[in-house]
Amino acid sequence: LYGSLINTVTRGARLGKFYLRSAATNVGKSRAMIADCCNIACDEIYDIEQGKWIPNGTKEPSIYVMTEQVFSEVQTMMWSFLSGVPEDHILTNKYAPGEVERINHARAVIENSPLYLKQLHDFSLKDIENVVKLAVRKYSVRYFFLDYIHSSMKILSEVSSRASVKGLREDNVLFMISVRLKDLATEHGIFIMSSTQLNGDYQN
């Protein structure tokens, strides 16, 4: 994972394990997950302190599944992370000297990496299972990042049907999704990471 502290705490992205991050809205859950995904899938990263591209280990097959974002949003975050160029420079097309070259190099690194993107809006547990199985079989993916688990009409209907209970609380629904993700990680011997958003009472 990206960052020595988190690796010390978790012992890295371990195959067969499911990690869940929970945080308040707008604190960078998606950006952190994109950084982790790129760090695992890409073998080069720009070191701002050294002012050059440096080796970043092996390229491991990884997939980032978007539940609310679109491709263009994720792409710019990936370019920004790998190149060290602030994302607002990319979005406003206002670059400092050398930044355009770094962005182009980052794009080339991503294109040559086993890094896959998938959109999965209004998903169900079955949809998640199918994406995991496809990623493992077709792309030999070993690292699976699901941007954000949340309730939707589709998943509420499916979970209520499976549990034969109506009116489940949202935390119960998210727990059931998490348990299934943990089972999928174990079944396929892959690493899965996702996140949830805390409610307004989290500080209490």
Buried (B, 14 or more C-beta within 10 A) or exposed (E): BBEEEBEEEEEEBEBEBBBBBEBEEEEEBBEBBBBBBBBBBBEBBBEEEEEEBEEBEEBBBBBBBBBEBEEEBBBBBBBBBBBBBBBEBBEEEEBEEEBBEBBEBBBEBBEEBBBBBBBBEEBBBEBBBEBBEBBBEEBEBBBBBBBBBBBBEBBBEBBBEEEEEEEBEEEBBBBBBBEBBBEBBBEBEBBBBBBBBEEEEEEE
